[in-house]
Amino acid sequence: METKNNKMQKRHVRTGDTVQVIAGNSKGKQGKVVEVLTKKDRVIVEGINMIKKHVKPNAQNPQGEIQEVEGSIHISNVQVLDPESGKPSRTGRKANDKGKLQRFAKSSGKFI
């Protein structure tokens, strides 16, 4: 989703966040966000949505192989875990003590 001046919107998840999958085959599983693909609205979560990737033979690996790697999940199918309760929570933004906008969990009100 792009705005008129070609800036990307802020996302509710960032790299390093612990999230829970709320829809799809991996529903209920938790993991750490490895990468956020902003242009595709997708995230890659550690250990979730594993897919098989066929690797061609090369100098280091003359046989070739089949590797298992994490596939991407749409960003709307994950929710950040609340730091207090450990349950999934919606997020918002509000100013902290220093006046800087910071994300917070709407269920507990604690900053993430």
Biopython code that builds the backbone (N, CA, C, O; Angstrom):
import numpy as np
from Bio.PDB.StructureBuilder import StructureBuilder

atoms = [
    (1, "MET", "N", (0.840, -1.173, 0.000)),
    (1, "MET", "CA", (0.000, 0.000, 0.000)),
    (1, "MET", "C", (0.888, 1.240, 0.000)),
    (1, "MET", "O", (1.617, 1.486, 0.961)),
    (2, "GLU", "N", (0.827, 1.992, -1.040)),
    (2, "GLU", "CA", (1.648, 3.175, -1.130)),
    (2, "GLU", "C", (0.776, 4.425, -1.026)),
    (2, "GLU", "O", (-0.359, 4.458, -1.501)),
    (3, "THR", "N", (1.338, 5.438, -0.398)),
    (3, "THR", "CA", (0.657, 6.717, -0.337)),
    (3, "THR", "C", (1.010, 7.521, -1.578)),
    (3, "THR", "O", (1.790, 7.061, -2.413)),
    (4, "LYS", "N", (0.450, 8.704, -1.708)),
    (4, "LYS", "CA", (0.665, 9.504, -2.913)),
    (4, "LYS", "C", (2.112, 9.935, -3.105)),
    (4, "LYS", "O", (2.568, 10.077, -4.240)),
    (5, "ASN", "N", (2.842, 10.146, -2.008)),
    (5, "ASN", "CA", (4.230, 10.581, -2.134)),
    (5, "ASN", "C", (5.202, 9.392, -2.069)),
    (5, "ASN", "O", (6.357, 9.553, -1.674)),
    (6, "ASN", "N", (4.727, 8.199, -2.459)),
    (6, "ASN", "CA", (5.545, 6.988, -2.606)),
    (6, "ASN", "C", (6.236, 6.539, -1.319)),
    (6, "ASN", "O", (7.288, 5.904, -1.379)),
    (7, "LYS", "N", (5.668, 6.855, -0.169)),
    (7, "LYS", "CA", (6.209, 6.355, 1.088)),
    (7, "LYS", "C", (5.419, 5.122, 1.503)),
    (7, "LYS", "O", (4.205, 5.063, 1.309)),
    (8, "MET", "N", (6.107, 4.138, 2.073)),
    (8, "MET", "CA", (5.445, 2.930, 2.540)),
    (8, "MET", "C", (4.804, 3.209, 3.895)),
    (8, "MET", "O", (5.331, 3.983, 4.694)),
    (9, "GLN", "N", (3.662, 2.572, 4.144)),
    (9, "GLN", "CA", (3.007, 2.714, 5.435)),
    (9, "GLN", "C", (3.771, 1.945, 6.492)),
    (9, "GLN", "O", (4.480, 0.987, 6.182)),
    (10, "LYS", "N", (3.629, 2.364, 7.747)),
    (10, "LYS", "CA", (4.257, 1.642, 8.842)),
    (10, "LYS", "C", (3.497, 0.358, 9.095)),
    (10, "LYS", "O", (2.275, 0.320, 8.944)),
    (11, "ARG", "N", (4.192, -0.680, 9.474)),
    (11, "ARG", "CA", (3.605, -1.986, 9.730)),
    (11, "ARG", "C", (3.482, -2.217, 11.235)),
    (11, "ARG", "O", (4.164, -1.567, 12.027)),
    (12, "HIS", "N", (2.611, -3.146, 11.623)),
    (12, "HIS", "CA", (2.438, -3.446, 13.033)),
    (12, "HIS", "C", (3.471, -4.437, 13.549)),
    (12, "HIS", "O", (3.546, -4.676, 14.755)),
    (13, "VAL", "N", (4.271, -5.019, 12.654)),
    (13, "VAL", "CA", (5.342, -5.924, 13.073)),
    (13, "VAL", "C", (6.669, -5.437, 12.520)),
    (13, "VAL", "O", (6.725, -4.802, 11.467)),
    (14, "ARG", "N", (7.731, -5.741, 13.242)),
    (14, "ARG", "CA", (9.079, -5.386, 12.823)),
    (14, "ARG", "C", (9.964, -6.617, 12.946)),
    (14, "ARG", "O", (9.602, -7.590, 13.607)),
    (15, "THR", "N", (11.125, -6.566, 12.306)),
    (15, "THR", "CA", (12.092, -7.649, 12.411)),
    (15, "THR", "C", (12.489, -7.813, 13.877)),
    (15, "THR", "O", (12.788, -6.833, 14.558)),
    (16, "GLY", "N", (12.489, -9.053, 14.354)),
    (16, "GLY", "CA", (12.848, -9.334, 15.742)),
    (16, "GLY", "C", (11.660, -9.485, 16.671)),
    (16, "GLY", "O", (11.833, -9.972, 17.788)),
    (17, "ASP", "N", (10.461, -9.090, 16.266)),
    (17, "ASP", "CA", (9.265, -9.250, 17.097)),
    (17, "ASP", "C", (8.895, -10.717, 17.222)),
    (17, "ASP", "O", (9.102, -11.497, 16.292)),
    (18, "THR", "N", (8.351, -11.092, 18.365)),
    (18, "THR", "CA", (7.784, -12.417, 18.534)),
    (18, "THR", "C", (6.306, -12.324, 18.196)),
    (18, "THR", "O", (5.575, -11.518, 18.772)),
    (19, "VAL", "N", (5.869, -13.161, 17.248)),
    (19, "VAL", "CA", (4.494, -13.086, 16.758)),
    (19, "VAL", "C", (3.831, -14.451, 16.828)),
    (19, "VAL", "O", (4.494, -15.478, 16.966)),
    (20, "GLN", "N", (2.501, -14.440, 16.731)),
    (20, "GLN", "CA", (1.714, -15.661, 16.647)),
    (20, "GLN", "C", (0.916, -15.620, 15.355)),
    (20, "GLN", "O", (0.365, -14.584, 14.982)),
    (21, "VAL", "N", (0.858, -16.774, 14.669)),
    (21, "VAL", "CA", (0.087, -16.877, 13.433)),
    (21, "VAL", "C", (-1.373, -17.045, 13.820)),
    (21, "VAL", "O", (-1.706, -17.906, 14.635)),
    (22, "ILE", "N", (-2.255, -16.220, 13.236)),
    (22, "ILE", "CA", (-3.667, -16.256, 13.621)),
    (22, "ILE", "C", (-4.550, -16.843, 12.536)),
    (22, "ILE", "O", (-5.755, -16.983, 12.740)),
    (23, "ALA", "N", (-3.974, -17.196, 11.365)),
    (23, "ALA", "CA", (-4.774, -17.777, 10.282)),
    (23, "ALA", "C", (-3.871, -18.613, 9.388)),
    (23, "ALA", "O", (-2.675, -18.349, 9.272)),
    (24, "GLY", "N", (-4.461, -19.629, 8.757)),
    (24, "GLY", "CA", (-3.711, -20.454, 7.811)),
    (24, "GLY", "C", (-3.303, -21.787, 8.406)),
    (24, "GLY", "O", (-3.743, -22.155, 9.495)),
    (25, "ASN", "N", (-2.448, -22.516, 7.674)),
    (25, "ASN", "CA", (-2.030, -23.856, 8.095)),
    (25, "ASN", "C", (-1.224, -23.846, 9.385)),
    (25, "ASN", "O", (-1.264, -24.817, 10.140)),
    (26, "SER", "N", (-0.502, -22.781, 9.648)),
    (26, "SER", "CA", (0.353, -22.689, 10.836)),
    (26, "SER", "C", (-0.329, -21.957, 11.984)),
    (26, "SER", "O", (0.350, -21.450, 12.876)),
    (27, "LYS", "N", (-1.656, -21.894, 11.979)),
    (27, "LYS", "CA", (-2.409, -21.153, 12.989)),
    (27, "LYS", "C", (-2.040, -21.615, 14.396)),
    (27, "LYS", "O", (-1.990, -22.814, 14.672)),
    (28, "GLY", "N", (-1.780, -20.648, 15.287)),
    (28, "GLY", "CA", (-1.468, -20.940, 16.676)),
    (28, "GLY", "C", (0.020, -21.048, 16.964)),
    (28, "GLY", "O", (0.415, -21.015, 18.129)),
    (29, "LYS", "N", (0.852, -21.176, 15.946)),
    (29, "LYS", "CA", (2.297, -21.301, 16.155)),
    (29, "LYS", "C", (2.904, -19.929, 16.395)),
    (29, "LYS", "O", (2.416, -18.913, 15.900)),
    (30, "GLN", "N", (4.002, -19.930, 17.181)),
    (30, "GLN", "CA", (4.691, -18.688, 17.495)),
    (30, "GLN", "C", (6.116, -18.742, 16.986)),
    (30, "GLN", "O", (6.704, -19.818, 16.880)),
    (31, "GLY", "N", (6.670, -17.583, 16.671)),
    (31, "GLY", "CA", (8.042, -17.508, 16.209)),
    (31, "GLY", "C", (8.517, -16.074, 16.135)),
    (31, "GLY", "O", (7.761, -15.131, 16.370)),
    (32, "LYS", "N", (9.803, -15.931, 15.797)),
    (32, "LYS", "CA", (10.425, -14.618, 15.707)),
    (32, "LYS", "C", (10.449, -14.173, 14.250)),
    (32, "LYS", "O", (10.737, -14.977, 13.363)),
    (33, "VAL", "N", (10.150, -12.904, 13.993)),
    (33, "VAL", "CA", (10.142, -12.376, 12.632)),
    (33, "VAL", "C", (11.589, -12.230, 12.156)),
    (33, "VAL", "O", (12.390, -11.532, 12.778)),
    (34, "VAL", "N", (11.912, -12.900, 11.042)),
    (34, "VAL", "CA", (13.248, -12.858, 10.469)),
    (34, "VAL", "C", (13.366, -11.696, 9.493)),
    (34, "VAL", "O", (14.386, -11.008, 9.453)),
    (35, "GLU", "N", (12.306, -11.483, 8.700)),
    (35, "GLU", "CA", (12.350, -10.453, 7.665)),
    (35, "GLU", "C", (10.942, -9.948, 7.386)),
    (35, "GLU", "O", (9.979, -10.713, 7.436)),
    (36, "VAL", "N", (10.825, -8.654, 7.091)),
    (36, "VAL", "CA", (9.557, -8.047, 6.695)),
    (36, "VAL", "C", (9.694, -7.602, 5.243)),
    (36, "VAL", "O", (10.544, -6.774, 4.917)),
    (37, "LEU", "N", (8.844, -8.162, 4.369)),
    (37, "LEU", "CA", (8.854, -7.807, 2.949)),
    (37, "LEU", "C", (7.779, -6.754, 2.735)),
    (37, "LEU", "O", (6.626, -7.092, 2.469)),
    (38, "THR", "N", (8.146, -5.474, 2.847)),
    (38, "THR", "CA", (7.163, -4.392, 2.863)),
    (38, "THR", "C", (6.441, -4.231, 1.536)),
    (38, "THR", "O", (5.249, -3.924, 1.527)),
    (39, "LYS", "N", (7.122, -4.428, 0.422)),
    (39, "LYS", "CA", (6.471, -4.223, -0.872)),
    (39, "LYS", "C", (5.433, -5.288, -1.170)),
    (39, "LYS", "O", (4.499, -5.042, -1.933)),
    (40, "LYS", "N", (5.579, -6.478, -0.578)),
    (40, "LYS", "CA", (4.630, -7.565, -0.812)),
    (40, "LYS", "C", (3.666, -7.762, 0.352)),
    (40, "LYS", "O", (2.801, -8.635, 0.287)),
    (41, "ASP", "N", (3.795, -6.971, 1.416)),
    (41, "ASP", "CA", (2.966, -7.104, 2.632)),
    (41, "ASP", "C", (3.081, -8.499, 3.235)),
    (41, "ASP", "O", (2.072, -9.093, 3.614)),
    (42, "ARG", "N", (4.289, -9.023, 3.326)),
    (42, "ARG", "CA", (4.507, -10.367, 3.851)),
    (42, "ARG", "C", (5.639, -10.362, 4.873)),
    (42, "ARG", "O", (6.474, -9.458, 4.889)),
    (43, "VAL", "N", (5.653, -11.388, 5.728)),
    (43, "VAL", "CA", (6.733, -11.559, 6.703)),
    (43, "VAL", "C", (7.253, -12.990, 6.635)),
    (43, "VAL", "O", (6.531, -13.905, 6.240)),
    (44, "ILE", "N", (8.504, -13.170, 7.021)),
    (44, "ILE", "CA", (9.100, -14.497, 7.141)),
    (44, "ILE", "C", (9.329, -14.726, 8.629)),
    (44, "ILE", "O", (10.043, -13.962, 9.278)),
    (45, "VAL", "N", (8.717, -15.791, 9.171)),
    (45, "VAL", "CA", (8.790, -16.097, 10.594)),
    (45, "VAL", "C", (9.606, -17.373, 10.779)),
    (45, "VAL", "O", (9.428, -18.353, 10.055)),
    (46, "GLU", "N", (10.499, -17.342, 11.757)),
    (46, "GLU", "CA", (11.408, -18.450, 12.036)),
    (46, "GLU", "C", (10.640, -19.737, 12.357)),
    (46, "GLU", "O", (9.850, -19.773, 13.300)),
    (47, "GLY", "N", (10.876, -20.790, 11.568)),
    (47, "GLY", "CA", (10.280, -22.095, 11.827)),
    (47, "GLY", "C", (8.833, -22.259, 11.408)),
    (47, "GLY", "O", (8.234, -23.298, 11.686)),
    (48, "ILE", "N", (8.248, -21.264, 10.744)),
    (48, "ILE", "CA", (6.837, -21.316, 10.351)),
    (48, "ILE", "C", (6.743, -21.380, 8.829)),
    (48, "ILE", "O", (7.554, -20.774, 8.129)),
    (49, "ASN", "N", (5.751, -22.115, 8.317)),
    (49, "ASN", "CA", (5.478, -22.226, 6.882)),
    (49, "ASN", "C", (6.700, -22.744, 6.114)),
    (49, "ASN", "O", (7.144, -22.127, 5.146)),
    (50, "MET", "N", (7.230, -23.874, 6.558)),
    (50, "MET", "CA", (8.428, -24.453, 5.940)),
    (50, "MET", "C", (8.086, -25.001, 4.556)),
    (50, "MET", "O", (7.095, -25.711, 4.382)),
    (51, "ILE", "N", (8.929, -24.657, 3.570)),
    (51, "ILE", "CA", (8.755, -25.136, 2.203)),
    (51, "ILE", "C", (10.043, -25.816, 1.751)),
    (51, "ILE", "O", (11.115, -25.560, 2.300)),
    (52, "LYS", "N", (9.932, -26.685, 0.747)),
    (52, "LYS", "CA", (11.102, -27.375, 0.218)),
    (52, "LYS", "C", (11.615, -26.625, -0.999)),
    (52, "LYS", "O", (10.852, -26.276, -1.900)),
    (53, "LYS", "N", (12.933, -26.381, -1.012)),
    (53, "LYS", "CA", (13.564, -25.649, -2.109)),
    (53, "LYS", "C", (14.602, -26.566, -2.746)),
    (53, "LYS", "O", (15.475, -27.099, -2.061)),
    (54, "HIS", "N", (14.501, -26.746, -4.058)),
    (54, "HIS", "CA", (15.439, -27.595, -4.788)),
    (54, "HIS", "C", (16.643, -26.760, -5.202)),
    (54, "HIS", "O", (16.498, -25.736, -5.870)),
    (55, "VAL", "N", (17.847, -27.209, -4.797)),
    (55, "VAL", "CA", (19.077, -26.479, -5.085)),
    (55, "VAL", "C", (19.858, -27.227, -6.154)),
    (55, "VAL", "O", (20.097, -28.429, -6.032)),
    (56, "LYS", "N", (20.254, -26.514, -7.203)),
    (56, "LYS", "CA", (21.011, -27.122, -8.295)),
    (56, "LYS", "C", (22.394, -27.566, -7.821)),
    (56, "LYS", "O", (22.930, -27.010, -6.862)),
    (57, "PRO", "N", (22.968, -28.554, -8.480)),
    (57, "PRO", "CA", (24.348, -28.926, -8.148)),
    (57, "PRO", "C", (25.309, -27.772, -8.446)),
    (57, "PRO", "O", (25.140, -27.051, -9.430)),
    (58, "ASN", "N", (26.325, -27.605, -7.579)),
    (58, "ASN", "CA", (27.351, -26.586, -7.789)),
    (58, "ASN", "C", (28.690, -27.108, -7.273)),
    (58, "ASN", "O", (28.785, -28.274, -6.891)),
    (59, "ALA", "N", (29.707, -26.283, -7.255)),
    (59, "ALA", "CA", (31.048, -26.731, -6.863)),
    (59, "ALA", "C", (31.093, -27.223, -5.415)),
    (59, "ALA", "O", (31.747, -28.225, -5.127)),
    (60, "GLN", "N", (30.406, -26.532, -4.502)),
    (60, "GLN", "CA", (30.414, -26.940, -3.090)),
    (60, "GLN", "C", (29.532, -28.161, -2.856)),
    (60, "GLN", "O", (29.793, -28.958, -1.955)),
    (61, "ASN", "N", (28.493, -28.304, -3.663)),
    (61, "ASN", "CA", (27.539, -29.391, -3.474)),
    (61, "ASN", "C", (27.276, -30.050, -4.839)),
    (61, "ASN", "O", (26.308, -29.692, -5.510)),
    (62, "PRO", "N", (28.122, -31.005, -5.262)),
    (62, "PRO", "CA", (27.991, -31.579, -6.609)),
    (62, "PRO", "C", (26.718, -32.393, -6.826)),
    (62, "PRO", "O", (26.305, -32.591, -7.969)),
    (63, "GLN", "N", (26.093, -32.864, -5.757)),
    (63, "GLN", "CA", (24.873, -33.672, -5.885)),
    (63, "GLN", "C", (23.621, -32.817, -6.026)),
    (63, "GLN", "O", (22.629, -33.254, -6.608)),
    (64, "GLY", "N", (23.666, -31.583, -5.487)),
    (64, "GLY", "CA", (22.438, -30.810, -5.366)),
    (64, "GLY", "C", (21.693, -31.309, -4.142)),
    (64, "GLY", "O", (22.075, -32.327, -3.565)),
    (65, "GLU", "N", (20.653, -30.627, -3.737)),
    (65, "GLU", "CA", (19.911, -31.072, -2.558)),
    (65, "GLU", "C", (18.541, -30.417, -2.505)),
    (65, "GLU", "O", (18.214, -29.524, -3.286)),
    (66, "ILE", "N", (17.759, -30.894, -1.556)),
    (66, "ILE", "CA", (16.454, -30.296, -1.267)),
    (66, "ILE", "C", (16.554, -29.702, 0.130)),
    (66, "ILE", "O", (16.745, -30.432, 1.103)),
    (67, "GLN", "N", (16.426, -28.378, 0.237)),
    (67, "GLN", "CA", (16.519, -27.691, 1.515)),
    (67, "GLN", "C", (15.128, -27.308, 1.998)),
    (67, "GLN", "O", (14.222, -27.063, 1.202)),
    (68, "GLU", "N", (14.976, -27.261, 3.317)),
    (68, "GLU", "CA", (13.733, -26.749, 3.895)),
    (68, "GLU", "C", (13.996, -25.336, 4.375)),
    (68, "GLU", "O", (14.878, -25.115, 5.206)),
    (69, "VAL", "N", (13.237, -24.372, 3.859)),
    (69, "VAL", "CA", (13.382, -22.970, 4.243)),
    (69, "VAL", "C", (12.009, -22.408, 4.623)),
    (69, "VAL", "O", (10.968, -22.970, 4.284)),
    (70, "GLU", "N", (12.046, -21.278, 5.342)),
    (70, "GLU", "CA", (10.789, -20.635, 5.740)),
    (70, "GLU", "C", (10.173, -19.903, 4.549)),
    (70, "GLU", "O", (10.859, -19.176, 3.830)),
    (71, "GLY", "N", (8.885, -20.103, 4.354)),
    (71, "GLY", "CA", (8.155, -19.360, 3.337)),
    (71, "GLY", "C", (7.546, -18.126, 3.971)),
    (71, "GLY", "O", (7.515, -18.005, 5.196)),
    (72, "SER", "N", (7.064, -17.211, 3.149)),
    (72, "SER", "CA", (6.492, -15.976, 3.681)),
    (72, "SER", "C", (5.009, -16.166, 4.013)),
    (72, "SER", "O", (4.328, -17.023, 3.449)),
    (73, "ILE", "N", (4.538, -15.345, 4.939)),
    (73, "ILE", "CA", (3.137, -15.341, 5.373)),
    (73, "ILE", "C", (2.639, -13.916, 5.205)),
    (73, "ILE", "O", (3.395, -12.967, 5.414)),
    (74, "HIS", "N", (1.376, -13.754, 4.830)),
    (74, "HIS", "CA", (0.842, -12.396, 4.704)),
    (74, "HIS", "C", (0.842, -11.729, 6.074)),
    (74, "HIS", "O", (0.553, -12.362, 7.090)),
    (75, "ILE", "N", (1.170, -10.442, 6.082)),
    (75, "ILE", "CA", (1.349, -9.701, 7.329)),
    (75, "ILE", "C", (0.059, -9.623, 8.152)),
    (75, "ILE", "O", (0.114, -9.452, 9.370)),
    (76, "SER", "N", (-1.099, -9.749, 7.496)),
    (76, "SER", "CA", (-2.369, -9.686, 8.227)),
    (76, "SER", "C", (-2.651, -10.968, 9.002)),
    (76, "SER", "O", (-3.556, -10.997, 9.836)),
    (77, "ASN", "N", (-1.890, -12.028, 8.738)),
    (77, "ASN", "CA", (-2.114, -13.302, 9.413)),
    (77, "ASN", "C", (-1.244, -13.501, 10.641)),
    (77, "ASN", "O", (-1.211, -14.600, 11.194)),
    (78, "VAL", "N", (-0.538, -12.467, 11.082)),
    (78, "VAL", "CA", (0.265, -12.558, 12.300)),
    (78, "VAL", "C", (-0.083, -11.410, 13.234)),
    (78, "VAL", "O", (-0.461, -10.323, 12.798)),
    (79, "GLN", "N", (0.054, -11.680, 14.549)),
    (79, "GLN", "CA", (-0.161, -10.652, 15.566)),
    (79, "GLN", "C", (1.001, -10.672, 16.540)),
    (79, "GLN", "O", (1.511, -11.737, 16.888)),
    (80, "VAL", "N", (1.418, -9.493, 16.978)),
    (80, "VAL", "CA", (2.502, -9.354, 17.935)),
    (80, "VAL", "C", (2.040, -9.874, 19.292)),
    (80, "VAL", "O", (0.891, -9.670, 19.683)),
    (81, "LEU", "N", (2.946, -10.553, 20.013)),
    (81, "LEU", "CA", (2.618, -11.047, 21.338)),
    (81, "LEU", "C", (2.770, -9.930, 22.366)),
    (81, "LEU", "O", (3.731, -9.161, 22.333)),
    (82, "ASP", "N", (1.806, -9.856, 23.276)),
    (82, "ASP", "CA", (1.820, -8.869, 24.358)),
    (82, "ASP", "C", (2.995, -9.185, 25.289)),
    (82, "ASP", "O", (3.129, -10.327, 25.730)),
    (83, "PRO", "N", (3.855, -8.194, 25.601)),
    (83, "PRO", "CA", (5.008, -8.470, 26.462)),
    (83, "PRO", "C", (4.621, -8.872, 27.888)),
    (83, "PRO", "O", (5.405, -9.526, 28.575)),
    (84, "GLU", "N", (3.435, -8.493, 28.336)),
    (84, "GLU", "CA", (3.023, -8.799, 29.711)),
    (84, "GLU", "C", (2.396, -10.195, 29.825)),
    (84, "GLU", "O", (2.803, -10.992, 30.671)),
    (85, "SER", "N", (1.404, -10.487, 28.974)),
    (85, "SER", "CA", (0.668, -11.749, 29.103)),
    (85, "SER", "C", (1.167, -12.838, 28.171)),
    (85, "SER", "O", (0.923, -14.019, 28.422)),
    (86, "GLY", "N", (1.865, -12.467, 27.094)),
    (86, "GLY", "CA", (2.337, -13.467, 26.138)),
    (86, "GLY", "C", (1.264, -13.913, 25.161)),
    (86, "GLY", "O", (1.453, -14.888, 24.433)),
    (87, "LYS", "N", (0.139, -13.207, 25.138)),
    (87, "LYS", "CA", (-0.947, -13.525, 24.215)),
    (87, "LYS", "C", (-0.921, -12.542, 23.050)),
    (87, "LYS", "O", (-0.387, -11.442, 23.188)),
    (88, "PRO", "N", (-1.499, -12.927, 21.884)),
    (88, "PRO", "CA", (-1.523, -12.000, 20.754)),
    (88, "PRO", "C", (-2.359, -10.759, 21.074)),
    (88, "PRO", "O", (-3.385, -10.834, 21.750)),
    (89, "SER", "N", (-1.891, -9.622, 20.569)),
    (89, "SER", "CA", (-2.565, -8.364, 20.848)),
    (89, "SER", "C", (-2.486, -7.444, 19.639)),
    (89, "SER", "O", (-1.519, -7.481, 18.877)),
    (90, "ARG", "N", (-3.509, -6.623, 19.473)),
    (90, "ARG", "CA", (-3.428, -5.574, 18.457)),
    (90, "ARG", "C", (-2.458, -4.515, 18.959)),
    (90, "ARG", "O", (-2.189, -4.428, 20.157)),
    (91, "THR", "N", (-1.936, -3.710, 18.039)),
    (91, "THR", "CA", (-0.966, -2.700, 18.434)),
    (91, "THR", "C", (-1.455, -1.317, 18.048)),
    (91, "THR", "O", (-2.279, -1.156, 17.148)),
    (92, "GLY", "N", (-0.931, -0.328, 18.745)),
    (92, "GLY", "CA", (-1.212, 1.062, 18.439)),
    (92, "GLY", "C", (0.058, 1.866, 18.638)),
    (92, "GLY", "O", (1.104, 1.309, 18.969)),
    (93, "ARG", "N", (-0.029, 3.174, 18.438)),
    (93, "ARG", "CA", (1.120, 4.050, 18.643)),
    (93, "ARG", "C", (0.698, 5.193, 19.553)),
    (93, "ARG", "O", (-0.354, 5.805, 19.370)),
    (94, "LYS", "N", (1.546, 5.463, 20.538)),
    (94, "LYS", "CA", (1.320, 6.640, 21.382)),
    (94, "LYS", "C", (2.671, 7.156, 21.853)),
    (94, "LYS", "O", (3.676, 6.448, 21.792)),
    (95, "ALA", "N", (2.681, 8.389, 22.321)),
    (95, "ALA", "CA", (3.923, 9.027, 22.741)),
    (95, "ALA", "C", (4.379, 8.457, 24.081)),
    (95, "ALA", "O", (3.571, 8.243, 24.986)),
    (96, "ASN", "N", (5.691, 8.215, 24.195)),
    (96, "ASN", "CA", (6.245, 7.749, 25.464)),
    (96, "ASN", "C", (6.634, 8.959, 26.314)),
    (96, "ASN", "O", (6.237, 10.082, 26.002)),
    (97, "ASP", "N", (7.408, 8.746, 27.387)),
    (97, "ASP", "CA", (7.783, 9.828, 28.299)),
    (97, "ASP", "C", (8.565, 10.942, 27.605)),
    (97, "ASP", "O", (8.448, 12.111, 27.973)),
    (98, "LYS", "N", (9.358, 10.578, 26.604)),
    (98, "LYS", "CA", (10.198, 11.550, 25.912)),
    (98, "LYS", "C", (9.479, 12.212, 24.739)),
    (98, "LYS", "O", (10.064, 13.050, 24.052)),
    (99, "GLY", "N", (8.219, 11.847, 24.501)),
    (99, "GLY", "CA", (7.443, 12.445, 23.429)),
    (99, "GLY", "C", (7.597, 11.762, 22.092)),
    (99, "GLY", "O", (7.080, 12.253, 21.088)),
    (100, "LYS", "N", (8.297, 10.635, 22.052)),
    (100, "LYS", "CA", (8.504, 9.909, 20.794)),
    (100, "LYS", "C", (7.413, 8.852, 20.635)),
    (100, "LYS", "O", (7.046, 8.189, 21.606)),
    (101, "LEU", "N", (6.887, 8.689, 19.405)),
    (101, "LEU", "CA", (5.866, 7.680, 19.165)),
    (101, "LEU", "C", (6.466, 6.284, 19.301)),
    (101, "LEU", "O", (7.539, 5.995, 18.771)),
    (102, "GLN", "N", (5.756, 5.436, 20.016)),
    (102, "GLN", "CA", (6.232, 4.082, 20.242)),
    (102, "GLN", "C", (5.036, 3.133, 20.183)),
    (102, "GLN", "O", (3.919, 3.512, 20.534)),
    (103, "ARG", "N", (5.277, 1.893, 19.737)),
    (103, "ARG", "CA", (4.194, 0.920, 19.661)),
    (103, "ARG", "C", (3.817, 0.431, 21.059)),
    (103, "ARG", "O", (4.666, 0.336, 21.945)),
    (104, "PHE", "N", (2.526, 0.121, 21.243)),
    (104, "PHE", "CA", (2.077, -0.447, 22.508)),
    (104, "PHE", "C", (1.036, -1.513, 22.227)),
    (104, "PHE", "O", (0.362, -1.482, 21.198)),
    (105, "ALA", "N", (0.908, -2.460, 23.153)),
    (105, "ALA", "CA", (-0.093, -3.525, 23.043)),
    (105, "ALA", "C", (-1.425, -2.983, 23.547)),
    (105, "ALA", "O", (-1.502, -2.463, 24.660)),
    (106, "LYS", "N", (-2.467, -3.100, 22.743)),
    (106, "LYS", "CA", (-3.757, -2.536, 23.131)),
    (106, "LYS", "C", (-4.419, -3.335, 24.254)),
    (106, "LYS", "O", (-5.254, -2.798, 24.982)),
    (107, "SER", "N", (-4.055, -4.614, 24.402)),
    (107, "SER", "CA", (-4.675, -5.416, 25.465)),
    (107, "SER", "C", (-4.202, -5.010, 26.850)),
    (107, "SER", "O", (-5.004, -4.991, 27.784)),
    (108, "SER", "N", (-2.913, -4.682, 27.012)),
    (108, "SER", "CA", (-2.401, -4.334, 28.327)),
    (108, "SER", "C", (-1.978, -2.879, 28.450)),
    (108, "SER", "O", (-1.861, -2.364, 29.562)),
    (109, "GLY", "N", (-1.746, -2.207, 27.328)),
    (109, "GLY", "CA", (-1.288, -0.826, 27.377)),
    (109, "GLY", "C", (0.213, -0.684, 27.530)),
    (109, "GLY", "O", (0.718, 0.437, 27.575)),
    (110, "LYS", "N", (0.946, -1.793, 27.612)),
    (110, "LYS", "CA", (2.405, -1.757, 27.786)),
    (110, "LYS", "C", (3.098, -1.496, 26.455)),
    (110, "LYS", "O", (2.629, -1.936, 25.405)),
    (111, "PHE", "N", (4.219, -0.777, 26.506)),
    (111, "PHE", "CA", (5.008, -0.514, 25.299)),
    (111, "PHE", "C", (5.721, -1.778, 24.854)),
    (111, "PHE", "O", (6.140, -2.596, 25.673)),
    (112, "ILE", "N", (5.854, -1.923, 23.531)),
    (112, "ILE", "CA", (6.524, -3.101, 22.961)),
    (112, "ILE", "C", (7.973, -2.751, 22.686)),
    (112, "ILE", "O", (8.731, -3.593, 22.203)),
]
sb = StructureBuilder()
sb.init_structure("model")
sb.init_model(0)
sb.init_chain("A")
sb.init_seg("    ")
for serial, (resi, resn, name, xyz) in enumerate(atoms, 1):
    if name == "N":
        sb.init_residue(resn, " ", resi, " ")
    sb.init_atom(name, np.array(xyz, "f"), 0.0, 1.0, " ", f" {name:<3s}", serial, name[0])
structure = sb.get_structure()
